[in-house]
Amino acid sequence: MLVFADPKNQSARNLLADTYEQLGYQAESGPWRNFYLSGAKELRDGVKVLPSPNTAGPDMVRGMSTSLFFNFLAMKFKGTDPDAAAMKYNFNITMPDVNEKVALLIENGVVNPRIGSNVNEDVTASLTINRKDLDRISLGETSFKDLVDNGTIKITGDKNAFTNFLSKIDNFNFWFNIVEP
């Protein structure tokens, strides 16, 4: 589209916003109407960044099952980052306070958690961490490094690998463009 080829072309931008507005008014589907009208507003006014709600509050994080927690972590992994896509790690995580274990397999930009099992071959590192400490890290109450340094988290194997993995966990921006790249 011409708008993205030359973002300074205000007449093309206005024409596209008008088109989206008309499509929105004609759409019979509520979600499509919202998409079109939101796109028209974005082209006219830009994205207004307002205070973001904290969707991962303490109750939510502590209420997640281990499976849900590690799937959430996998979803936040920036697998399209070239460094992340090149990672090939196998982590064993033991959480003694909840008597659970997780195998975390990272390869080809994808994180696959295996709840209730451990990796038997090519283990990059094994971590022992209480689930409550994992929650505290997620909530920003402490850092992974601090808990490793004070001995709360025990790591055998490649100690830097897990830190490298954590560096590729993304925090999503609540406000994002719908139309513009």
Residue pairs with C-beta under 8 A, 6 or more apart in sequence:
1 12
1 16
2 9
2 12
3 9
3 12
3 13
3 16
3 43
3 180
4 180
4 181
6 12
7 13
7 180
13 43
14 43
14 44
16 43
16 179
17 39
17 40
17 41
17 43
17 44
18 40
20 36
20 37
20 39
20 40
20 43
20 179
21 36
21 37
21 40
23 32
23 36
24 32
24 33
24 34
24 35
24 36
24 37
24 40
25 33
27 33
27 36
35 178
38 178
39 178
39 179
42 177
42 178
42 179
42 180
43 179
43 180
47 175
47 176
47 177
48 175
49 175
50 175
52 173
52 174
52 175
53 174
56 138
56 139
58 135
58 139
61 69
61 135
61 138
61 139
62 135
64 72
66 95
66 98
66 100
66 102
66 115
66 131
67 113
67 115
69 134
69 138
70 102
70 104
70 113
70 115
71 113
73 111
73 113
73 169
74 110
74 111
74 112
74 113
76 169
76 170
76 171
76 172
77 84
77 106
77 109
77 110
77 111
77 168
77 169
77 170
78 84
78 168
78 169
78 170
79 85
79 108
79 109
79 110
79 111
79 168
80 109
81 109
81 168
83 168
84 109
84 168
85 108
85 109
87 106
87 107
87 109
87 164
87 165
87 168
88 106
88 107
89 104
89 105
89 106
89 107
89 124
89 125
89 161
89 162
89 165
90 103
90 104
90 105
90 106
90 119
90 121
90 122
90 123
90 124
91 103
91 104
91 105
91 106
91 119
91 123
91 124
91 125
91 126
91 127
91 161
91 162
91 165
92 101
92 102
92 103
92 104
92 118
92 119
92 123
92 125
92 126
92 127
93 101
93 102
93 103
93 104
93 126
93 127
93 128
93 129
94 100
94 101
94 118
94 126
94 127
94 128
94 129
95 101
95 102
95 128
95 129
95 130
95 131
95 134
96 128
96 130
97 130
97 131
97 132
98 130
98 131
100 115
100 116
100 131
101 116
101 117
101 118
102 113
102 114
102 115
102 116
102 117
103 113
103 114
103 117
103 118
103 119
104 111
104 112
104 113
104 114
105 111
105 112
105 113
105 114
105 119
106 112
106 165
118 126
123 157
124 157
124 158
124 161
124 162
125 155
125 156
125 157
125 158
125 159
125 161
125 162
126 155
126 156
126 157
127 153
127 154
127 155
127 162
128 153
128 154
128 155
129 147
129 152
129 153
129 154
130 152
133 142
133 147
133 152
133 153
136 142
137 143
137 144
137 147
144 153
144 162
144 163
144 166
145 163
147 153
148 155
148 159
155 162
